[in-house]
């Protein structure tokens, strides 16, 4: 895992100052509602990543999602064909 001759490169972390809540509707509403009650959320900046519209940067990011989908589909087919109750025509009740 990362010894001599390793070609894996970790993505660079963004600097903390790049996480701004300005212009993010959900976070601004949260900040304003807290301000009305005289409160402040010092950790609100940590939620900015949830509202960004950035695609996965890893070249294997999509493969992970496709892998999970394939596992779920396989399990559903197995359940449908082997576990689901059948009607009089020997067809599963599930779609």
C-alpha positions in Angstrom: 0.0 0.0 0.0 2.1 2.9 -1.2 5.6 1.5 -1.0 8.4 2.0 -3.4 7.1 2.4 -7.0 3.5 3.1 -6.0 1.5 5.0 -8.6 -1.5 5.9 -6.4 -1.8 9.6 -5.9 -4.2 10.9 -3.2 -6.3 14.0 -4.2 -5.2 17.3 -2.6 -7.4 18.4 0.2 -8.9 21.9 -0.3 -7.9 24.6 2.1 -10.4 25.3 4.8 -10.9 28.8 3.7 -12.5 27.7 0.4 -15.6 26.4 2.3 -17.8 29.5 2.2 -21.5 29.3 3.1 -22.3 32.5 1.1 -24.5 31.7 -1.8 -25.7 28.3 -0.5 -29.4 28.7 0.2 -29.9 25.9 2.8 -26.9 26.9 4.9 -27.7 30.6 4.8 -31.3 29.8 6.0 -29.8 27.8 8.8 -27.4 30.6 9.8 -30.2 33.2 9.7 -32.6 31.1 11.7 -30.0 30.6 14.4 -29.1 34.3 14.3 -32.7 35.2 15.0 -32.5 33.3 18.2 -29.1 34.8 19.1 -27.2 31.6 18.4 -24.2 30.8 16.2 -23.1 27.5 14.6 -19.3 27.6 14.5 -19.2 24.2 12.6 -21.6 25.2 9.8 -18.6 25.4 7.3 -18.2 21.6 7.7 -21.5 21.1 5.9 -20.6 23.0 2.7 -19.4 19.8 0.9 -23.0 18.4 1.1 -24.3 21.3 -1.0 -21.6 21.4 -3.7 -22.4 20.1 -7.1 -19.1 18.4 -7.7 -18.8 15.0 -9.5 -16.4 12.4 -8.0 -12.8 13.2 -8.8 -11.6 9.6 -8.5 -11.4 7.7 -11.8 -12.9 4.7 -9.9 -15.7 6.7 -8.2 -18.3 5.6 -10.7 -17.1 2.0 -10.6 -17.9 1.9 -6.9 -21.5 3.0 -7.5 -21.9 0.6 -10.4 -20.5 -2.2 -8.2 -23.0 -1.5 -5.5 -25.9 -1.4 -8.1 -24.8 -4.8 -9.5 -24.7 -6.3 -6.0 -28.2 -5.0 -5.2 -29.6 -6.2 -8.6 -28.1 -9.6 -8.1 -29.6 -9.9 -4.6 -33.0 -8.8 -5.9 -33.0 -11.4 -8.7 -32.0 -14.1 -6.2 -34.8 -13.1 -3.8 -37.3 -12.9 -6.6 -36.5 -16.3 -8.1 -35.8 -18.2 -4.9 -37.6 -16.7 -1.9 -40.7 -14.9 -3.2 -44.0 -16.7 -3.0 -45.3 -18.0 -6.3 -48.8 -17.9 -7.8 -50.6 -20.8 -9.5 -48.6 -20.3 -12.7 -45.3 -20.6 -10.8 -44.5 -16.9 -11.3 -43.2 -14.8 -8.4 -45.7 -12.3 -6.9 -42.9 -9.6 -6.9 -42.1 -7.7 -10.0 
